């Protein structure tokens, strides 16, 4: 996420604004450029695609206010995706293992007796 965003020239902003009809791609409303602040934003976040995100199709104008909301959501989604992956790959070991689960030092036998897990 430290990947620096290229700062867009006015020319590029104008191009993208016109190309996408001057509509905020987040709320779908026309952007009133004289009264509303807007910026070009990545439809699929750069944190997922890296430089591949910098295409005209993936860069659309959005209200600054709409963008703020989305950025916060993307961060949450990304963190959640990473956590899910960690669980599936076993990178993350739960600090509170399920009682008698795979990561618990004890296991419960079918007959109900508890034994120490042999490593
Ligand atoms: Zn908007």
Backbone and ligand atoms as CSV (ligand in chain L), in Angstrom:
chain,resi,resn,atom,element,x,y,z
A,1,UNK,N,N,0.823,-1.215,0.000
A,1,UNK,CA,C,0.000,0.000,0.000
A,1,UNK,C,C,0.853,1.260,0.000
A,2,UNK,N,N,2.174,1.067,-0.075
A,2,UNK,CA,C,3.063,2.223,-0.107
A,2,UNK,C,C,3.293,2.674,-1.544
A,3,UNK,N,N,2.760,1.902,-2.477
A,3,UNK,CA,C,2.876,2.235,-3.881
A,3,UNK,C,C,2.409,3.658,-4.121
A,4,UNK,N,N,3.285,4.513,-4.614
A,4,UNK,CA,C,2.848,5.906,-4.773
A,4,UNK,C,C,1.893,6.048,-5.932
A,5,UNK,N,N,0.838,6.762,-5.700
A,5,UNK,CA,C,-0.135,7.063,-6.736
A,5,UNK,C,C,0.464,8.103,-7.662
A,6,UNK,N,N,0.408,7.908,-8.964
A,6,UNK,CA,C,0.881,8.987,-9.825
A,6,UNK,C,C,-0.081,10.156,-9.701
A,7,UNK,N,N,0.460,11.350,-9.564
A,7,UNK,CA,C,-0.469,12.472,-9.476
A,7,UNK,C,C,-0.880,12.829,-10.896
A,8,UNK,N,N,-2.155,13.025,-11.068
A,8,UNK,CA,C,-2.675,13.228,-12.405
A,8,UNK,C,C,-2.587,14.688,-12.811
A,9,UNK,N,N,-2.289,14.881,-14.077
A,9,UNK,CA,C,-2.263,16.232,-14.608
A,9,UNK,C,C,-3.699,16.701,-14.809
A,10,UNK,N,N,-3.859,18.009,-14.935
A,10,UNK,CA,C,-5.191,18.556,-15.211
A,10,UNK,C,C,-5.740,17.961,-16.499
A,11,UNK,N,N,-4.842,17.772,-17.462
A,11,UNK,CA,C,-5.254,17.240,-18.747
A,11,UNK,C,C,-5.853,15.839,-18.565
A,12,UNK,N,N,-5.174,15.025,-17.784
A,12,UNK,CA,C,-5.631,13.655,-17.576
A,12,UNK,C,C,-6.962,13.652,-16.812
A,13,UNK,N,N,-7.049,14.532,-15.823
A,13,UNK,CA,C,-8.296,14.622,-15.049
A,13,UNK,C,C,-9.458,15.019,-15.969
A,14,UNK,N,N,-9.184,15.960,-16.860
A,14,UNK,CA,C,-10.231,16.422,-17.774
A,14,UNK,C,C,-10.654,15.267,-18.684
A,15,UNK,N,N,-9.661,14.570,-19.213
A,15,UNK,CA,C,-9.939,13.428,-20.091
A,15,UNK,C,C,-10.831,12.402,-19.410
A,16,UNK,N,N,-10.419,12.020,-18.219
A,16,UNK,CA,C,-11.149,10.972,-17.510
A,16,UNK,C,C,-12.551,11.442,-17.124
A,17,UNK,N,N,-12.638,12.700,-16.746
A,17,UNK,CA,C,-13.933,13.273,-16.365
A,17,UNK,C,C,-14.901,13.195,-17.537
A,18,UNK,N,N,-14.418,13.607,-18.710
A,18,UNK,CA,C,-15.280,13.602,-19.894
A,18,UNK,C,C,-15.564,12.178,-20.362
A,19,UNK,N,N,-14.538,11.358,-20.319
A,19,UNK,CA,C,-14.670,9.983,-20.791
A,19,UNK,C,C,-15.769,9.238,-20.033
A,20,UNK,N,N,-15.887,9.526,-18.745
A,20,UNK,CA,C,-16.863,8.812,-17.927
A,20,UNK,C,C,-18.121,9.640,-17.673
A,21,UNK,N,N,-18.295,10.681,-18.504
A,21,UNK,CA,C,-19.527,11.435,-18.479
A,21,UNK,C,C,-19.707,12.364,-17.282
A,22,UNK,N,N,-18.630,12.616,-16.552
A,22,UNK,CA,C,-18.719,13.537,-15.419
A,22,UNK,C,C,-19.633,13.029,-14.328
A,23,UNK,N,N,-19.727,11.719,-14.252
A,23,UNK,CA,C,-20.601,11.111,-13.251
A,23,UNK,C,C,-19.752,10.445,-12.175
A,24,UNK,N,N,-20.148,10.628,-10.940
A,24,UNK,CA,C,-19.459,9.970,-9.832
A,24,UNK,C,C,-19.767,8.479,-9.918
A,25,UNK,N,N,-18.750,7.674,-10.035
A,25,UNK,CA,C,-19.008,6.247,-10.248
A,25,UNK,C,C,-19.417,5.548,-8.952
A,26,UNK,N,N,-19.339,6.269,-7.858
A,26,UNK,CA,C,-19.727,5.650,-6.589
A,26,UNK,C,C,-21.206,5.864,-6.279
A,27,UNK,N,N,-21.682,7.101,-6.489
A,27,UNK,CA,C,-23.093,7.351,-6.172
A,27,UNK,C,C,-23.922,7.506,-7.447
A,28,UNK,N,N,-23.256,7.594,-8.608
A,28,UNK,CA,C,-23.971,7.664,-9.873
A,28,UNK,C,C,-24.549,9.025,-10.199
A,29,UNK,N,N,-24.233,10.039,-9.389
A,29,UNK,CA,C,-24.763,11.381,-9.632
A,29,UNK,C,C,-23.778,12.187,-10.470
A,30,UNK,N,N,-24.328,13.134,-11.218
A,30,UNK,CA,C,-23.492,14.063,-11.963
A,30,UNK,C,C,-22.643,14.853,-10.972
A,31,UNK,N,N,-21.410,15.075,-11.352
A,31,UNK,CA,C,-20.540,15.880,-10.502
A,31,UNK,C,C,-20.609,17.327,-10.957
A,32,UNK,N,N,-20.941,18.202,-10.041
A,32,UNK,CA,C,-20.930,19.634,-10.319
A,32,UNK,C,C,-19.544,20.158,-9.948
A,33,UNK,N,N,-18.695,20.225,-10.966
A,33,UNK,CA,C,-17.293,20.559,-10.735
A,33,UNK,C,C,-17.060,21.922,-10.115
A,34,UNK,N,N,-18.009,22.823,-10.219
A,34,UNK,CA,C,-17.792,24.145,-9.647
A,34,UNK,C,C,-18.126,24.180,-8.164
A,35,UNK,N,N,-18.944,23.242,-7.720
A,35,UNK,CA,C,-19.360,23.271,-6.319
A,35,UNK,C,C,-18.922,22.053,-5.517
A,36,UNK,N,N,-18.654,20.942,-6.224
A,36,UNK,CA,C,-18.310,19.720,-5.503
A,36,UNK,C,C,-16.884,19.323,-5.794
A,37,UNK,N,N,-16.177,18.957,-4.740
A,37,UNK,CA,C,-14.814,18.484,-4.951
A,37,UNK,C,C,-14.861,17.038,-5.423
A,38,UNK,N,N,-14.047,16.736,-6.419
A,38,UNK,CA,C,-14.015,15.364,-6.916
A,38,UNK,C,C,-12.579,14.980,-7.202
A,39,UNK,N,N,-12.342,13.703,-7.295
A,39,UNK,CA,C,-11.021,13.242,-7.686
A,39,UNK,C,C,-11.165,11.972,-8.501
A,40,UNK,N,N,-10.097,11.649,-9.197
A,40,UNK,CA,C,-10.106,10.411,-9.972
A,40,UNK,C,C,-9.753,9.277,-9.023
A,41,UNK,N,N,-10.552,8.261,-9.067
A,41,UNK,CA,C,-10.257,7.174,-8.140
A,41,UNK,C,C,-10.269,5.827,-8.837
A,42,UNK,N,N,-9.608,4.883,-8.242
A,42,UNK,CA,C,-9.526,3.546,-8.827
A,42,UNK,C,C,-10.770,2.751,-8.479
A,43,UNK,N,N,-11.400,2.169,-9.501
A,43,UNK,CA,C,-12.585,1.361,-9.258
A,43,UNK,C,C,-12.173,0.108,-8.480
A,44,UNK,N,N,-11.172,-0.581,-8.980
A,44,UNK,CA,C,-10.566,-1.668,-8.213
A,44,UNK,C,C,-9.320,-1.080,-7.560
A,45,UNK,N,N,-9.237,-1.151,-6.256
A,45,UNK,CA,C,-8.183,-0.406,-5.560
A,45,UNK,C,C,-6.772,-0.806,-5.995
A,46,UNK,N,N,-5.917,0.180,-5.964
A,46,UNK,CA,C,-4.528,0.003,-6.350
A,46,UNK,C,C,-3.825,-0.995,-5.425
A,47,UNK,N,N,-4.306,-1.066,-4.208
A,47,UNK,CA,C,-3.677,-1.982,-3.263
A,47,UNK,C,C,-3.861,-3.428,-3.701
A,48,UNK,N,N,-4.835,-3.682,-4.594
A,48,UNK,CA,C,-5.047,-5.037,-5.071
A,48,UNK,C,C,-4.361,-5.284,-6.409
A,49,UNK,N,N,-4.367,-4.265,-7.280
A,49,UNK,CA,C,-3.874,-4.475,-8.641
A,49,UNK,C,C,-2.502,-3.879,-8.897
A,50,UNK,N,N,-2.038,-3.019,-8.008
A,50,UNK,CA,C,-0.777,-2.335,-8.265
A,50,UNK,C,C,-0.894,-1.453,-9.495
A,51,UNK,N,N,0.148,-1.431,-10.305
A,51,UNK,CA,C,0.174,-0.542,-11.471
A,51,UNK,C,C,-0.914,-0.890,-12.478
A,52,UNK,N,N,-1.358,-2.148,-12.483
A,52,UNK,CA,C,-2.407,-2.550,-13.414
A,52,UNK,C,C,-3.696,-1.764,-13.187
A,53,UNK,N,N,-3.803,-1.156,-12.021
A,53,UNK,CA,C,-5.022,-0.394,-11.711
A,53,UNK,C,C,-5.065,0.926,-12.475
A,54,UNK,N,N,-3.925,1.348,-13.010
A,54,UNK,CA,C,-3.853,2.657,-13.655
A,54,UNK,C,C,-4.289,2.641,-15.105
A,55,UNK,N,N,-5.471,2.145,-15.376
A,55,UNK,CA,C,-5.982,2.202,-16.736
A,55,UNK,C,C,-7.173,3.151,-16.763
A,56,UNK,N,N,-7.477,3.665,-17.957
A,56,UNK,CA,C,-8.581,4.616,-18.075
A,56,UNK,C,C,-9.897,4.003,-17.607
A,57,UNK,N,N,-10.057,2.725,-17.852
A,57,UNK,CA,C,-11.282,2.039,-17.458
A,57,UNK,C,C,-11.419,1.918,-15.953
A,58,UNK,N,N,-10.293,1.795,-15.296
A,58,UNK,CA,C,-10.319,1.582,-13.853
A,58,UNK,C,C,-10.215,2.886,-13.082
A,59,UNK,N,N,-10.067,4.007,-13.826
A,59,UNK,CA,C,-9.927,5.294,-13.154
A,59,UNK,C,C,-11.106,6.176,-13.498
A,60,UNK,N,N,-11.945,6.406,-12.535
A,60,UNK,CA,C,-13.142,7.177,-12.791
A,60,UNK,C,C,-13.286,8.277,-11.756
A,61,UNK,N,N,-13.958,9.357,-12.177
A,61,UNK,CA,C,-14.148,10.444,-11.228
A,61,UNK,C,C,-15.134,10.049,-10.130
A,62,UNK,N,N,-14.904,10.586,-8.954
A,62,UNK,CA,C,-15.822,10.356,-7.841
A,62,UNK,C,C,-15.783,11.560,-6.924
A,63,UNK,N,N,-16.908,11.837,-6.281
A,63,UNK,CA,C,-16.931,12.895,-5.269
A,63,UNK,C,C,-15.909,12.554,-4.189
A,64,UNK,N,N,-15.267,13.564,-3.674
A,64,UNK,CA,C,-14.295,13.335,-2.603
A,64,UNK,C,C,-14.981,12.670,-1.408
A,65,UNK,N,N,-16.195,13.113,-1.115
A,65,UNK,CA,C,-16.911,12.538,0.035
A,65,UNK,C,C,-17.249,11.066,-0.181
A,66,UNK,N,N,-17.669,10.731,-1.409
A,66,UNK,CA,C,-17.982,9.333,-1.704
A,66,UNK,C,C,-16.711,8.492,-1.635
A,67,UNK,N,N,-15.655,9.069,-2.108
A,67,UNK,CA,C,-14.369,8.372,-2.156
A,67,UNK,C,C,-13.885,8.009,-0.753
A,68,UNK,N,N,-14.041,8.953,0.163
A,68,UNK,CA,C,-13.587,8.729,1.543
A,68,UNK,C,C,-14.260,7.501,2.127
A,69,UNK,N,N,-15.546,7.386,1.877
A,69,UNK,CA,C,-16.292,6.248,2.406
A,69,UNK,C,C,-15.751,4.961,1.811
A,70,UNK,N,N,-15.536,4.975,0.486
A,70,UNK,CA,C,-15.092,3.769,-0.189
A,70,UNK,C,C,-13.700,3.357,0.282
A,71,UNK,N,N,-12.812,4.341,0.433
A,71,UNK,CA,C,-11.455,4.025,0.859
A,71,UNK,C,C,-11.481,3.306,2.203
A,72,UNK,N,N,-12.310,3.787,3.088
A,72,UNK,CA,C,-12.411,3.157,4.405
A,72,UNK,C,C,-12.910,1.722,4.259
A,73,UNK,N,N,-13.865,1.522,3.370
A,73,UNK,CA,C,-14.400,0.173,3.166
A,73,UNK,C,C,-13.361,-0.755,2.550
A,74,UNK,N,N,-12.629,-0.237,1.560
A,74,UNK,CA,C,-11.607,-1.059,0.916
A,74,UNK,C,C,-10.588,-1.550,1.926
A,75,UNK,N,N,-10.188,-0.663,2.820
A,75,UNK,CA,C,-9.196,-1.046,3.819
A,75,UNK,C,C,-9.740,-2.190,4.649
A,76,UNK,N,N,-10.992,-2.080,5.034
A,76,UNK,CA,C,-11.605,-3.136,5.831
A,76,UNK,C,C,-11.669,-4.438,5.062
A,77,UNK,N,N,-12.082,-4.355,3.802
A,77,UNK,CA,C,-12.191,-5.561,2.982
A,77,UNK,C,C,-10.846,-6.230,2.799
A,78,UNK,N,N,-9.833,-5.408,2.559
A,78,UNK,CA,C,-8.509,-5.944,2.314
A,78,UNK,C,C,-8.001,-6.651,3.565
A,79,UNK,N,N,-8.147,-6.003,4.698
A,79,UNK,CA,C,-7.679,-6.592,5.949
A,79,UNK,C,C,-8.406,-7.909,6.185
A,80,UNK,N,N,-9.688,-7.926,5.860
A,80,UNK,CA,C,-10.466,-9.125,6.083
A,80,UNK,C,C,-9.991,-10.240,5.132
A,81,UNK,N,N,-9.722,-9.862,3.872
A,81,UNK,CA,C,-9.269,-10.853,2.893
A,81,UNK,C,C,-7.930,-11.448,3.325
A,82,UNK,N,N,-7.042,-10.592,3.813
A,82,UNK,CA,C,-5.727,-11.068,4.252
A,82,UNK,C,C,-5.885,-11.994,5.443
A,83,UNK,N,N,-6.757,-11.635,6.372
A,83,UNK,CA,C,-6.963,-12.489,7.542
A,83,UNK,C,C,-7.511,-13.854,7.130
A,84,UNK,N,N,-8.451,-13.830,6.156
A,84,UNK,CA,C,-9.049,-15.081,5.721
A,84,UNK,C,C,-7.977,-15.969,5.094
A,85,UNK,N,N,-7.139,-15.348,4.275
A,85,UNK,CA,C,-6.090,-16.110,3.620
A,85,UNK,C,C,-5.131,-16.694,4.665
A,86,UNK,N,N,-4.783,-15.894,5.654
A,86,UNK,CA,C,-3.882,-16.377,6.702
A,86,UNK,C,C,-4.462,-17.598,7.394
A,87,UNK,N,N,-5.751,-17.580,7.600
A,87,UNK,CA,C,-6.372,-18.727,8.268
A,87,UNK,C,C,-6.280,-19.962,7.383
A,88,UNK,N,N,-6.549,-19.756,6.091
A,88,UNK,CA,C,-6.571,-20.903,5.189
A,88,UNK,C,C,-5.187,-21.478,4.945
A,89,UNK,N,N,-4.185,-20.623,4.968
A,89,UNK,CA,C,-2.837,-21.111,4.712
A,89,UNK,C,C,-2.147,-21.522,5.996
A,90,UNK,N,N,-2.792,-21.266,7.130
A,90,UNK,CA,C,-2.199,-21.650,8.405
A,90,UNK,C,C,-1.113,-20.705,8.870
A,91,UNK,N,N,-0.990,-19.531,8.201
A,91,UNK,CA,C,0.009,-18.545,8.624
A,91,UNK,C,C,-0.337,-18.042,10.015
A,92,UNK,N,N,-1.602,-17.787,10.179
A,92,UNK,CA,C,-2.046,-17.256,11.455
A,92,UNK,C,C,-2.483,-18.390,12.360
A,93,UNK,N,N,-1.885,-18.436,13.570
A,93,UNK,CA,C,-2.351,-19.420,14.534
A,93,UNK,C,C,-3.164,-18.718,15.608
A,94,UNK,N,N,-4.348,-19.162,15.754
A,94,UNK,CA,C,-5.252,-18.505,16.681
A,94,UNK,C,C,-4.684,-18.510,18.088
A,95,UNK,N,N,-4.845,-17.380,18.798
A,95,UNK,CA,C,-4.373,-17.299,20.175
A,95,UNK,C,C,-5.391,-17.937,21.106
A,96,UNK,N,N,-6.576,-18.109,20.590
A,96,UNK,CA,C,-7.603,-18.773,21.398
A,96,UNK,C,C,-8.102,-19.981,20.617
A,97,UNK,N,N,-7.325,-21.049,20.662
A,97,UNK,CA,C,-7.703,-22.212,19.881
A,97,UNK,C,C,-9.024,-22.795,20.353
A,98,UNK,N,N,-9.714,-23.422,19.448
A,98,UNK,CA,C,-10.956,-24.093,19.810
A,98,UNK,C,C,-10.638,-25.140,20.869
A,99,UNK,N,N,-11.473,-25.273,21.856
A,99,UNK,CA,C,-11.211,-26.310,22.845
A,99,UNK,C,C,-11.102,-27.663,22.149
A,100,UNK,N,N,-10.004,-28.335,22.378
A,100,UNK,CA,C,-9.751,-29.652,21.795
A,100,UNK,C,C,-9.671,-29.624,20.263
A,101,UNK,N,N,-9.486,-28.415,19.713
A,101,UNK,CA,C,-9.358,-28.297,18.263
A,101,UNK,C,C,-7.956,-28.674,17.821
A,102,UNK,N,N,-7.711,-28.503,16.547
A,102,UNK,CA,C,-6.439,-28.884,15.930
A,102,UNK,C,C,-5.242,-28.236,16.636
A,103,UNK,N,N,-5.428,-26.993,17.104
A,103,UNK,CA,C,-4.295,-26.275,17.676
A,103,UNK,C,C,-4.256,-26.347,19.196
A,104,UNK,N,N,-5.160,-27.051,19.765
A,104,UNK,CA,C,-5.166,-27.205,21.213
A,104,UNK,C,C,-4.199,-28.318,21.597
A,105,UNK,N,N,-3.524,-28.165,22.756
A,105,UNK,CA,C,-2.599,-29.232,23.170
A,105,UNK,C,C,-3.333,-30.489,23.610
A,106,UNK,N,N,-4.625,-30.385,23.744
A,106,UNK,CA,C,-5.393,-31.548,24.183
A,106,UNK,C,C,-6.392,-31.965,23.124
A,107,UNK,N,N,-6.725,-33.184,23.126
A,107,UNK,CA,C,-7.813,-33.601,22.245
A,107,UNK,C,C,-8.783,-34.487,23.007
A,108,UNK,N,N,-9.955,-34.502,22.516
A,108,UNK,CA,C,-10.991,-35.282,23.163
A,108,UNK,C,C,-11.238,-36.520,22.326
A,109,UNK,N,N,-11.217,-37.633,22.977
A,109,UNK,CA,C,-11.459,-38.879,22.246
A,109,UNK,C,C,-12.951,-39.062,22.012
A,110,UNK,N,N,-13.277,-39.970,21.129
A,110,UNK,CA,C,-14.675,-40.232,20.840
A,110,UNK,C,C,-15.417,-40.681,22.099
A,111,UNK,N,N,-14.689,-41.387,22.995
A,111,UNK,CA,C,-15.363,-41.880,24.215
A,111,UNK,C,C,-15.458,-40.791,25.276
A,112,UNK,N,N,-14.985,-39.580,25.000
A,112,UNK,CA,C,-15.138,-38.478,25.931
A,112,UNK,C,C,-13.920,-38.221,26.799
A,113,UNK,N,N,-12.958,-39.114,26.820
A,113,UNK,CA,C,-11.774,-38.891,27.633
A,113,UNK,C,C,-10.856,-37.878,26.946
A,114,UNK,N,N,-10.117,-37.108,27.783
A,114,UNK,CA,C,-9.246,-36.065,27.267
A,114,UNK,C,C,-7.793,-36.538,27.344
A,115,UNK,N,N,-7.092,-36.423,26.257
A,115,UNK,CA,C,-5.689,-36.828,26.270
A,115,UNK,C,C,-4.827,-35.725,25.674
A,116,UNK,N,N,-3.547,-35.729,26.060
A,116,UNK,CA,C,-2.615,-34.761,25.491
A,116,UNK,C,C,-2.328,-35.174,24.060
A,117,UNK,N,N,-2.319,-34.193,23.211
A,117,UNK,CA,C,-2.062,-34.443,21.805
A,117,UNK,C,C,-0.600,-34.847,21.643
A,118,UNK,N,N,-0.325,-35.926,20.995
A,118,UNK,CA,C,1.073,-36.278,20.748
A,118,UNK,C,C,1.533,-35.525,19.502
A,119,UNK,N,N,2.714,-34.928,19.601
A,119,UNK,CA,C,3.190,-34.116,18.472
A,119,UNK,C,C,3.960,-34.988,17.510
L,1,ZN,ZN,ZN,-20.643,10.633,-5.470
